Amino acid sequence: MEDKENKTIFVDITDDDPQVNKSLKALHQAYNERVTNYYEAKGKELSRFIWSEKKKVFIYILDVFSDNNSSSKTSILFAVPSKEDNKIFYANLVNETNNFTFGNISDSEPKARISWLISQKILKKEFTVNIYNPSIFYTFFDFTKEYSLEYIKNPWIKKWVDTEYRSSLNDLKKSNYIEPFPTLGKKLFVDRYHFDEMLKTLDDNQFNDEFNQCLFAYEHEKWFLCAAGLGSCLEHLMEKVIINYNKNGYPLLKRLGKDPTLRDYLNIFRKEPINLEPRQETYIKMLFMARNSVDHHNKGYTSKNICDSLLDGIRNIFNDYYSQSILSKNNSKGD
């Protein structure tokens, strides 16, 4: 394939040389052995690995200038996800990179060398965004030579798969991380709101995480972020009240619908068993008006007062409605 704008030519050498084809198959086999035998990955765990089982990649080999090697060249290797087939593409960029600036970048820093190729428009940025970072590697061995296979295959595949595993493990830890209850350095949230007790009672990781992030924003005086998040928590809390009643025999959940609005919540709260009074309804409407003043496009800045009002509202709804939703029982079955 040819990148006409940047005059970089990649040649598909997959079938031109039997040794290249052999090396490609050996790499894929070594990759899957590392994934399944060493990491014992199977089922959904295989989604962590880009080349596992029958997935496909394009392997790219770029020969570039080296000032530290007797042959005056080294190879940069990397993979790009493919929906077609496993293939190997080659480009000789030794002449384009034979200069002090490139030669001064260490052979062991292939990412920095790729960045230089982008800066000089030898490689197009649109192409390089598809490079799979864990697969980036460099070697002084010639990929087309049979004796080189073992010297390239083992260290490359080990580094590639191990980097994938560690990266996916970190992502998994982040996705399961729950934002802790902030200390805030103040007694406000303990003495006034008792939110720590509220969260223990709710015992809902998703709600806890969302709410604690709002308190984190409050602590750092990010009023817009705090208010926008608290509006979502307010709605979430009202939904939890309805779910509790539903579990306790009141068929309320089916009335809520898939994309409920304030009107839907109020319609349910007005009826048995909640019996929302007019003054309380007005109060909840005011809370949602404050929430909407942040969520929708409005001029001016979000103030601390809006956050305080929403915090008061969450505390009041929890105190006035949540506890009762747990205790209330009905002989009829929920949906």
N, C-alpha and C positions, 0 to 999 in steps of 0.2 A: 504494500500500500504506500501511497506517496502523499506527503504533506506539502502541497504545492506552494503554499504561502511561505513556509519555512525551509523548503528545499531539503527536507529530511526524507530519505527513502528507506522504508522497511521492506525487506525481502522475506517472503515466506519460504523458509528452508526446511519445513517439516518433512517433505517427501523427497527433497533433492539429494539427501545423504542418508543412507541406511543407519549410520551411527547416530545422527541427530534424532531420528525417529525412535531408535532404541533408547537413547538417553531420555527422551520425553516420557516414554512408558515407564522407565526405571524411576524417574522422579515422582511420577504419580503413584507408583506402587509404594515407594518409600514414604511418601506423604501419608497415604492411607494407613500404612503400618504404624507410623508414629501416632496417628490420631486414634486408631482403634486398639492397638496393643499397648502403647505406653500410657496414653490418657484414658483408655478404656471407654471412649466416647461411643454412644449409640443412641438411636432414636432422635429425640429433639435436641440432644446435646451436639449432634453433628452440624446443627445450624451455625455453630460457632466457627466452623472451618470452611473456608471458601472453596477448597478443592476436594472435599470429602466425597466419597462414593462416586457417583456419576456426574458430578458438577464439572464444568469446563472452564478453562482459562486460556488466555493467550500469554505465552512466555516471550519476553522481549530481551534480546541481548544487544547491548550497545558497547562496541569497542571504542574506547577513548584513550587519549594520551596519558601516559604515566611517566613521570620524571624519576621514578624510583625503581624501575624495572628494566632489566637488560633488553627486553623486547620493545621497550618504549610504549607499551600499551597494557591496559587492563580492561576488564569487562564489567559493566554494570548489568545486573540481572533484576528483573522484576516481573510481576504478573498483573494481568488485567482480567476481570471477570468476563466470561464469554458465554453466549447463548448458542454458539455454533458448534465448535469442536475444539479439542486441544491442539494448539498450533504453536510453532516457534517462529518468531520474526527477528531478523537480524539487520543491524545498521552499523556501518563503519564510519565513525565520527572522529577518527584519529587526527586527520588533517585539520578539521574545524576546531579541535581542542588543543592543538600543539602550540601553546603559548604560556607565558609566565603566569598569567592570572589563573588559568585553569590548572596548570601544573602545580601551583602553590596550594591548591586544595588537596588535602590528604586523600590518598586512594581509599582509606578506610571511612571516608565520609561520602558515600554515594548519594545521599539525599542532598547534600550541599552541592555536589557536582550536577545533579539534575536541576537544582535551582539555577545554577549558572547557565546551563543549556537553555532554560526557559528565558532567563534575562537577556540572552543573546539571540533569542528567537530561532534557535536551532531546533528546539522542540516547542511545539505549540502548547500553551497553557491549557487549552480545552482538551488536549489529549492527555496531559499529565494528571489532570484531576481524577482520572479513572485508575491511576496506578494504585495498587493495593499495598499500602505502606509496610505491613509485616513481611512482605515478600522481597523487599529491596535488599540486594546483596551485591557483593563485588568479589571478583576472583582474578588471579593472574593466570589461571589455567585456560587452555583453549577448549571451548565447549565441544568442538567438532572432533576432538581426538579421543579415541577410546580409553586411553590410559587416564584421561582427566576426569572421567565420570565419577569415580569414587571420591576423588579429592573435592569435587564440587558438590555432589549429591548429598553426602552425609552432613557436612556443616551447614549447607544452605537449608535443607529441609528441617533440620533440628531448630535452627534459628527461626525459621518461618513459622512452624507449627507452635513452638514454644511462645513466640511473641503473640500469636493469635490467642492462645489459651490464656495468657496473663491478661491481655487486653480485655477479653470477654469476661474474665473473672472480675476485673475491676468494674466493668460496666454493670455486672450482675449485683455487685456490692452496692453500687450507687443507686440502682433501681430499687433495692430493698432497704435503703437507708431511710429511716424516719427522723425527721427534724426534731431534736429534743426540745422539751419545754424550756424557754429562755429564762435565765435568772433575772435579766434586765437591770440588775443592780438597784432595784427599787422594790418596795413592798406593795406597790399599787395592785399588782395582779393577784397577790395572795390575800391582802387585807380587804380589798374592795370587791374583787371579782371572784376569787376562789376558783380560778379556771383550772388549776391543777387537779382539784377534786372533780370538776366537771368532766375533764378528759378521762380520768380514771373510771368514772361512772359510764361514760359513753363506750369506752373500750373498743374503739374503732380506729385502726391504724391509719386508714385513709383520711378520716376527719382530723385525727390528731396531727398528722403531717401537714395538712392544709392549714389548720388553725395555727400551729406553731410557727409556720412560715410567715403568717400574718403578724404574729407577735414579734418575730425577728425583724420584720419591716418596721413595725412600730418602734422597736428599740432603737433602730437606726434612722428614725424620723423620715422614712420613705412613705409619706402619707398616701400618695396615689396608689402605690402597690398594696399597702395595707388595706385601704378602703375597698379596692376592687376585690381583693381576696376575701375580706370579711363579708361582703355581699354574697359571695358564693357560699361561704360557710353558713350564713343565715338561712339560705334556701335549703342547704344540705340538712341543717338541723330540723327544719320543719318537715322535710321528707322523712327523717328518722322517726319523728313523732308519729307520722301516719303509718310507717312500717310497723312500729310497735303495736299500735292499735290493731293493725291488720293481723298481726301474729296472735293477738289476744282475743280474736273472734269478731272483730268489726271489719267488714269487707269494704275498706276505704281505698286500698291501693289501686284497684281497677278504675276508680274515678279520676285518678291523677293523670293518666295518659303518659305518652312518651316524652313530650316536650312541654311540661307544665309551666304555666305563667302564674303571676301573683293571683289572678282571678281564680285559677284552679285551686290553689292552696286555700284561699279564703272561702271558697265554696265548700270545701271539705271541713275547714275549721269551724264554720258557722253551725254545722249540723251535729247531731249526736255522733259520738259521745263528748265531743270537745265543747260545743256550745259557746263559740266565741261571742263575747259581748260587743256592742257597737263601739264603745270607747276603746277597747283593746284592738278592734279591727282598725280603727283610725290610727292607732299607734303603730301597728304593723305596716300600714300603708305609708306612714311617714318614714319608717325605716327603709322601705323599698324605694321611696322617692330619693332618699339620701344615697342609696346604693346606685340607683339609675343615674344620678347626677355625676357619678364617676364613670360608670360603664359606658354611657353614651357621650357623644361629642358635646362638650360644653366649654365655654370660655372661662378663664380664671384658673386658679390653683386649688388643688384639693387640700383641705385644711385638717389639722389635728382634731378639730371639733367633730368632723364627720366620722372619723375613726372612733372617737370616744362614744359617739351616739350609737354606732353599730355594735361596739363592744357591750354597751349597756343593753341593747336589744337582744343580743345573743344570750347574755346572762339571764335576762327576764324570760325569754322564751324557754330556756332550759328549766328555770325554776318553776315557771307557771304551767308548762305543758308536758315537758319530757317525763318528769317523775310520775305524773298521773298516767301517762301513756303506758308505763311499765306495770303499774299497779292495777289498772282497769282490766276487768275480765268480762267476757260476754259468752253466753252459752252457744250462740250461733258460730259457724265456722267462717274463718277468713278465706279470701280467694287465693 
